[in-house]
Amino acid sequence: MKSIDAVIFDMDGVLLDSETISDKTWFAVASQMGIGDMHALLDDCRGRNAVDTATYLRKRYGADFDADAFLARTHQLFYQIEEAEGIPLMKGAKAALDYLSKKYRLALASSTDGVAVHRQLERAGLLSFFETCTTGNMVTHSKPDPEIYRMACASLGVQAERCCAVEDSPNGIRSAHAAGLLCIMVPDKIQPDDEIRSLADFIIPSLEKIGDVL
């Protein structure tokens, strides 16, 4: 295990169980718009920001597909569920941040829009753990592009090789690995294949096991 100074977390599917809610909204809106099965496409979009997701949707369904309307409706439904029910924490999230904050500097790299990131982390009681939050609206291309992790490292003034990323999705692992970070995967909706296993330095079943590797 190489020496690191900072740990950079993804949010959705790592700290907050927001992917479960997001999936419900995608399937609901897809049904309303008469779109077929979206499971594979949804997995391909995990970790992407809104702009890259819209581009991916048009690539899949054609240039005339109203991706902006689709995403606007999913975001509206997500917010309604968030307001009515809240977003559950992932298993071990708070304890992991308590533990790591005593050893490392902490930052966030989430493809979600910054307003939602700050609102959701604040409501979950997690925002104060992070020195910086780099979000999807701050980058040109989000995960799997390495830009967001390079920016997150720069926000701390720490070299990438001295940082560790904690991710749940293949796109997140690809992004962090390409940026030069140590990579810990905590799988949520997608289990790692051979490619992702080759990129991730550690794979743990939940954040309850983070102390085994950090």
ZIZIWO-V976380 format. One line per field, one symbol per residue. phi: phi as a letter, one per 20 degrees, with the letter a starting at -180 (. if undefined). burial: 1 if it has 24 or more other C-alpha atoms within 12 Angstrom, else 0. A space follows every 10 residues. Layout:
# ZIZIWO-V976380
phi=???
burial=???
This chain:
# ZIZIWO-V976380
phi=.ffcdbcdef dfndedeeff fgggfffffg ffemefgdgf fgffefneef ffffffffff dofefefffg fffffffgff fgfecmdfff gnfffffgff fedcfcbccc ffggffgfff fffemdgffd fbcdcffedf cegeffgfff fffffemcfg fddcddcddg ffffffffen efcddcgdec efefffffee fbccfaffdf ffcc
burial=0001111111 1111111111 1110111111 0000000100 1111111111 1111011000 0000001001 1011100100 0100001111 0111011001 1001111111 1111011101 1001011011 1111111110 1111111111 1111110111 1111111111 1111111111 1111111111 0100010011 1111111101 0011
